[in-house]
Amino acid sequence: MITATAAAVMVAGLFGGAGFSRAAAGGALHPSSGSHSSGNGCAISWSVVPSAGVDGAALRAVAADAADDAWAVGGPSGFARARRPPKQLIEHWNGTRWRTVARPRISAVLTGVAVTARSDAWAVGEQADSFGRLGGSRGLGAVVEHWNGQRWRRLPMQGLQRLSAVAATSTSDVWTVGVDTSGAAVVLHWDGSGWQTRLRLPDAELLDVAALSPSDVWAVGDEGQSPPQSRFLEVHWDGRRWSSYSQPSPNGGYGADPGPELVGLAAPAANDVWAAGDAENSGGPAWPDTVLFHWTGTSWRKALTPPLVWVSAVAARAPSELWIAGVTGNGDAYGRPKLERRIGINWQPTWLDRGQQMEGLAADQAQGLWAVGFVGSWFNGLGFPTQTLPLIKRARCS
């Protein structure tokens, strides 16, 4: 299982193979021809888009408002041997290239981003220490930053350990999820003038949020501390009240799987919402049981998934086309990072070079897809990378 803030650390050990040079940080993906198609889906070609070569950094999330207006955020990877770990990382796409943007001078890992207009974007995450390390279960404090069209400004947030994700429908309708200082999961709402706590769940965590309108908001994660009480969790706001849904953890052969988590949401429409995640297989420690649930407008239904994927992100590129980013394997250096494309009920894998990891996915408003993450090299004896660089890839119909 991979949480939004700890994803890079958990999957770091999944990579193997030789090191890389900076010029090779955008190595090719490995479907048989570099592109593929199926059924009604177009042939997809992936390409590397140059990113800032910030040593020791990783990108964690991406969002786009237009074909020439997208944001990607991240920060220190947490395990790279950078001489001067980056404080945080924010990049903007102007339709031609990605460039870094000045941001508040605090050390932080930004794990969520949302954009509603060229003058309105939000980023959330968690503070880090001067070495780029997070505070573990206690956290060092949540971070909220806002773009007003001219600069990024930090907003003070009290009583929160960390924030995992953010979604917005307008300048006065912004939602974020995270953890307060007591360890409870929280949902907060920005109404244009201030933040208010809208939901607090003491025995749960919320890792992603999606907003279709002010009266149609979903958040996902998990509830319960241990099997069989631990379950996948979805909560919904209809403008007046919250509704809660949950599903039991899979049975991996030796009872309920530990650690069920829903880590990603994709919401193309009110009757078409997808939640993806995983649990640790009880029959084979460290192997994942991947799950995917679909909201039809009246109920959640379990859908077919690609096998053995630790999920890091999910996105819908077009109607009936879903993408999942993650890593296969049992959590060691023999795992393989990949992207999975769902057309109808069929899944098509796109294998990434070893050392690459995609942490965030988003449609690019031009029938394409952005994927952001990092590439690592100089592996130590445990299979963990000791150098990382940000990585951005783009999928287009060809």
N, C-alpha and C positions, 0 to 999 in steps of 0.2 A: 504494500500500500504506500502511496506517495502523497504527502500533503503538499499544499501549495508552497509553504515556506521551507519545507525540508526536502523537496524533491531532488534537487541536485546532489545533496549529501547522500541520500539513500541510494540513488542510482549510480553514483560515482563508481562503485565497485563493479558495475556491470560491463565496463569497457575493457577491451584488450587490444593488442596489436601495437604497431610501431608508433613513434611520435610523429609530429607534423611540423612543417614550417608555417610561418604566417601566410605565405602565399597559398598554401595547401589547405587552409582552414575551411574552405568551401569545397571539399572533395565531393565527387559525384555520388548521387544516390544510386541504388542498384536494383531497380526493376530490370527486366531483361533488355529493354530498349531505351530506358530513361523516361518512358511514358507508357500509359496503359489506358484501356477503356473497356467498358462492359455495359451491355444492355443499352439503356437510354443515356448513359453517362458519356461525356466527351472524353477524348484522350487527354490525359493530364501530363504535363511536362513540368518538372521541378528545376529551378535554377537558383544559384546563390546570388544574393544581393549584397554588395559590400556593406559591412557594418564597421562601426568604430573599433579599431584594434586596441581595445583597452585590456591590458594584461591583468589577469585575475578576475575578470568580470564574467557574468552570465546574465542573459535576458530571461525573464520569467513570464511575461505577459505581453499581449499585443491587442490593439483595437483600432478599427478604422471607421471613419465617418464618411469618407469619399475616396475616390481612386487616387486623389492627390493629398490626402490628409489622414495619416495614421501615426500612432504612437506605440513605441515599445519601451518597456521599463524593466529594470533589474537592479543589479548591484554586485557586490563582491560574491564570488562563488562560495567562499567559506572554506575551501580546502586547497586553493592554488597558492603556490609560493611566489606571490607577487611582491616586488620590492616595496611598492607603495600601493596597498589595496585601494581600489576605487571607493569613494564615499557612497555613491549610488550612481545609477546609469539611467538616463532618459534620452531616447532618440526619436526624431521626427522624420516622417516620409513626406516629401513635397511633390511627389509625382515623378521625380527624377532620381533622387538619391536620399539616403538616410544620413542624418547629421546629428551629432550630440547637441543638446540644448542645455544652457546654464540652469542649474537647479539649486535648491537650498543646500547650504554647506553642512550637512549632517551625514553621518555614516548610517546607511540604511539599506535594506534589501526590499525593493518594491516588488510586490507579487501580484498586483492587480491594476488594471487601467481601463478607463472608460472615456469615450468622447462623444459629445452630442453636436458640436459645432467647432468651427475654427478658433473660436474664442472661449471654448468651454471643454476642458478635459480634467479628469481626476486620476490620481494615482494613490495607492494605499500600500502599506507593508508594515515593516517592523524595524526598529532601530537596531543597529549593530555597534559593536565596540570598535576601537581604533584599528583593530586587526581584521575587521570585516566579519567577525563572528557574532552569531545570534545568541540570545540569552537562554536557549533551551526551554524547558517547560515553564519557567517563570517569566520569560520575556523581558525585554529592555524598554518596552513602550511602543505603542502603535504610532504609525506615521500616516498623515493625510496631507496631500499636496494638491493644489488647484492651478490650472493654467487659464489665464484670462485673455489670451490672445497676444500678450506682451511678455509675460514672465511666469515662472512657477513660484507659488507662494505656499509656505507651510501653514497649516491651520492647527492650532493647539487642540489636543485631544487628551482628556484626563480619564483615568480609571480603566485603561485598556492595555492589555499585554501586546496584542498584535491584531492586524487586520489582514484577511486573506484575499479578498476579491471585492470588486466594485462594479456596479452597473448603473446606467442612467438613461432616462428617456427625455429629459430636458434640463435646463439650468436650475429648475426648482424641484426636480424629482430624481434624487440620487440615493442609491442604496449600497450599503457595505456590510460585510459579515466578518466576525472575528471572535476574539476571546477577551473577556474583561479580567481585571486583576484577581478575581476570585476563582477564575478558571471556567466560568460559565460561557456558553456560546451566546452571542448577541447579534441582533440585526439592528442597524442604525439607519436613519433616514434624514436626508438634507432637503429642506423645504424652500431653499433660497435664502434663508437668513440664519439658520442654525441647525445643529445635529440633535436628533432625539432618538433615544432607544425605543424601538418598536417591539422588540421581542427579546426575552432572556430565557435560556434553557440551561439549567444547572448541570444536567447530566448528558450533555451533548457537545458536539463540535460542528460548526458550519464552515465549509471550505469553498463554496462557490455560490454566486447569486446571478440571476438573470431577471431583467425587468422588461416586460412588453408594454406596460402602461402603468400609470399610478395605481391602478386597481387590479394588476395582474403581475405579481412578483413571486418568484420561486427562489428558495435557497436549499442547498443539499449538504449532507455530511453524514453523521452517524450519531447514534445514541446508545447509552449503556456502557458499562466499563469492561465487561468480560462476557464470553459466551456462557449460557445461551441468551443472556439479556441483550448483548450488543446486536444492533440492527442497522441497516441502511435507513437513512432518514431524508424525507422531503417535507418542507413546510411551504405553505402558500398563503399569500395575502390577496384578498379580493376587494380591498378598499374599505372593508368594515371589520373583518376579523381574520384570524389565522386558522388554517386547517393543517393538520399533521398527518403524514402517511409514513409507513415504514414497512420494510421487508426483512425477513430473517437472513442471517448469513448462510451461505451455501454449506453443505455437508461435504467435506473433502475426503470422507471415508472413515474418519475417526471422530465423528461428532462435528458440531458447528465450527466453521472456520473462525479463527480469531481475527480481530482487527478489520471488520468490514468498514469501508469508507466509500462514499460517493465524492469524487474530487472534481468533476466537471459537469457543466450544464451547457446545452445548446437549445435555444428556444426560437425556432423559425416562426411559430404561430401559436395562438392560444390553445389549439388542439393538437399541437405537434411539438412536444417538449421532450428532450432526451437527457438522461442522467447516467453518467458512466463512472465506474470505480472498480474496486477489487477487494479481495480479502486474502489472507494468508492460508493456503491450503493446509487443512489439518492432517492430511495424509502424507504430505511431502513438505516439510518445513521450508519456508522461504519461496515456495512456488506459488504463483498467484492463481486465484479463481477470479477471472474477469467477469464483471456484470454490466449489463446495459438495460435500463428501464425506459419505457416510452409512455408518455402521458397523452392519451387520446382525446382529452377534453372531459372525460368522465372517470377514468381510472388509470392506474399505472400497470403496465404489462411488461413482463420480462421479454427481452429480445435476444436473438442469437448474437454471440460475440466472437471476435477472433480469440484463439486459444492463448493462454499463458502470457497475458500482457499486464504489466504494471502500468496503470493508466496515469498520465500526467495532464492531458488536456483533451477536449472534445469540441468540435465545431461543425456547423452545417454550412457547406459551400453553396448549395442549391437545393431546391425541393427534392426530397428522396435521396439526397447524397450527404452522408455523414462521414466525418473524419475523426480518428482517434490517434493521439500520439502517445508513445510509451516505450517500454523496454520488455523484451521477452526474457525468459530464463529464471533461475532460482536465486538471483541476487548476488552472483559472483562475477568474476571477470569474463565468464563465457556467455553472458547475456548479450543480446543484440538489440540496439535501438531501431525502431521502425515507426512508420506511419501506416495506418490501416484505413482503407476507403470502403464505405458501405454503399452499394448500389442495389436497391431492392432489399433482398435479404442476404446478398452475397458480399463477402469481404475480400478485398484485394490488398496484399501487403506491398509496401514500398520500403525496402531495407535501406538504412542509412549506413554510412561508413562507421566503423568502430571508433569510439571516442566522441561521436556526436550525440547530442540529446536535445530533443525538442520539448520545451516546457510550456509553450503557449501557442494557441491556434486562433485565427480569426479570419472571417471572410473579408475580402478587400474591396467590396462594393463594385467590382468589375468582373464578377463571375470567376474570381480567383480565390486564392487562399494564402495567408501569411502564416509562417511557422517560425518561431524564435526559440532560441536556447543557447547552447554553448558547444564548443569543441574543446576536448582536453587531450593532453599528451604528457610525456615524461612520466610514465606509470611507475609507481613504486612496487614493492614486493607483494602488496595486498591487492593490486589492481586498481588503485585509486589514482586519478590524474593529479599532477602537481603543477600543472599550468593550464589555464583556461582562457579562451577568447570568446566574445559574443558571436553568435551565428544567426543569420537571417536567411530564410529560403522563401521562395514564392512559387506557387503553383498556378499554371495557366492552362486553359483549354487550347489544344493544338490541332 
